[in-house]
Amino acid sequence: MGFRINTNIGALNAHANSVVNARELDKSLSRLSSGLRINSAADDASGMAIADSLRSQAATLGQAINNGNDAIGILQTADKAMDEQLKILDTIKVKATQAAQDGQSQKTRTMLQADINRLMEELDNIANTTSFNGKQLLSGNFINQEFQIGANSNQTIKASIGPTQSSKIGVTRFETGGRITSSGEVQFTLKNYNGLEDFQFQKIKISTSVGTGLGALAEEINKYADKTGVRASFKVETNGMATVKASSTSEDFAINGVRIGQIQYKDGDENGALVSAINSVKDTTGVEASLDSEGKLLLSSRDGRGIKIDGSIGAGAFISPNMKENYGRLSLVKNDGKDINIVGTGLSHAGFGASQFISQASVSLRESKGQIDPQIADAMGFGSVNKGTILAGYSSISAFMSSEGSGFSSGSGFSIGSGKNYSASLQNAGLVPISGASQLSAVYNVSAGSGFSSGSGLSQFAPMKVSAGAFDVPPESAGVTTLKGAMAVMDIAETAITNLDQIRADIGSVQNQLQVTINNITVTQVNVKSAESTIRDVDFAAESANFSKYNILAQSGSYAMSQANAVQQNVLKLLQ
């Protein structure tokens, strides 16, 4: 072999290898110290691009998880607030139930209503103050709110929370048909009772017989109330228009086909002759008689059959002629506030015929707090079954008062045009303008010689309260201060509870959706991080082996270089 001094090939080779080993050793040390396989783009260009994409996705998924947890926190805040509102509504319903019995006095009912008013105020206070990070939750503005639940845009979940103020919940539909004046068969069908289907009830007979009438119809409707959402009640009452005056029934006087006969009765039915005679057969007729607080005769059908008066009950009872056959009024309640769409056959025999006056109203919880509008009260079934009565067959009240047994003959001094106007004191619903008279002053006056002068302001018929207008029904008292009002508040509170439960159920479903989504995202995030780790993170076992290898090579390279340099010393031996 040749000996060269200027170029030490062995040393150069050893140096080159040592540089490579040193570079790899540096990389290995960098990976072991950082824990990353890729510390620069040069380490793995394509791997770095993939790992960076996965890292971005994992970080975004982590924020999406936080967004989902924030959404759950918002919904849970609203849910707990509504739980308190439901407790308030439960209390309102309990108090309404407490007021819905005639053992309560007006004073105690007023106190119960005061409690209910306070409870409604607190219910509204919760609705108006419940917030999350300054955002109102129960005021009705939290609608279609979006939460980004995903690594890419528009991967969202929407949430809505309905309003829970007393003016927005409890909206209950009340409908009361017109007074039924004729017997017959009726078959009800509720159109689209569940939004899709119709529901047909069994055919019911409206008459004065046992097991018929509005009582039987209400029973049939209520039998399926859980399915249809519609409940029914009835009111079959025949009211006198004025305080009972002394008179006599006719020999053929009968109620619902049961003959009662001739009864002499006094002013105000002082000795109870009229009431007792009617009640003596009430178990057969189904009709019970009483005097109301103003001394007017009240005939009531407890089981809902009709009330039909044959013969003459006497003008002193002040029963309007067209009330001698009365089958009452049917009231319907629906808790979702939607219109009750009724079709069928014989609807006029249920008071829901096309030509009949049907009162309808949708009432919220707050509206039950104040004085109830007369028309709303009538829709709730508070109104008298006398509503809309017309004195058919009589051209004037004097003619009506001069009928057989009335005690007021045509020459009694009560005649048309006598000059005394009594219309100012006659205020009540129940009569529409009388045929043949433009106003009551034209037919109900006091003639000269009657003992009541034109300026005296006195009238033998002062207790009689009727109306020259159509339906001048006085407004009802607030809430539970009446028996009927208490029952209506029970219905409205039940609707409010259903409304809140529906809102809670909706946000509960969204919570479940969010939780499932968060669980899925968490698993996805773990898998993404695992994939990134596989690309980016160093395998310490493999890398420590590489480090040992390159460390040994670095040491052996140094030794090789020293040996290559030592070979050059052999040239000196040739020069000795």
Buried (B, 14 or more C-beta within 10 A) or exposed (E): EEEEEEEBEBBEBBBEBBEBBBEBBEBBBBBBEEEBBBBEEEBBEEBBEBBBEBBEBBBBBBEBBEBBEBBBEBBBBBBEBBEEBBEBBEBBBEBBBBBBEEEBEEEBBBBBBEBBBEBBEEBBEBBBEBBBEEEBBBBBEBEEBEBBBBBEEEBBBEBEBBBBBBBBBBBBBBBBBBBBBEBBBBBBBBEEBEEEEEBEBEBBBBBBBBEBBBBBBBBBBBEBBEEBBBBBBBBBBBBBBBBBBBBBBBEEBBBBEBEBEBBEBBEBBEEBBBBEBBBEBBEEBBBBBEBEEBBBBBBBBEBBBBBBBBBBBBBBBBBBBBBBBBBBBBBBBBBBBBEBEBEBEBBBBBBBBEEBBBBBBBBBBBBBBEBBBBBBBBBBBBBBBBBBBBBEEBBBBBBBBBBEBBBBEEEBBBBBEBEBBBBEBBEBBBBBBBEEBEEBBBBBBBBEEBEBEEEEEEBBBEBBBBBBEEBBBEBBBBBBBBBBBBBBBBBBBBBBBBBBBEBBEBBBEBBEBBBEBBEEBBEBBEEBBEBBBEBBBBEEEEBBEBBEBBBEBBEBBBEBBEEBEEBBEEEEEEEE
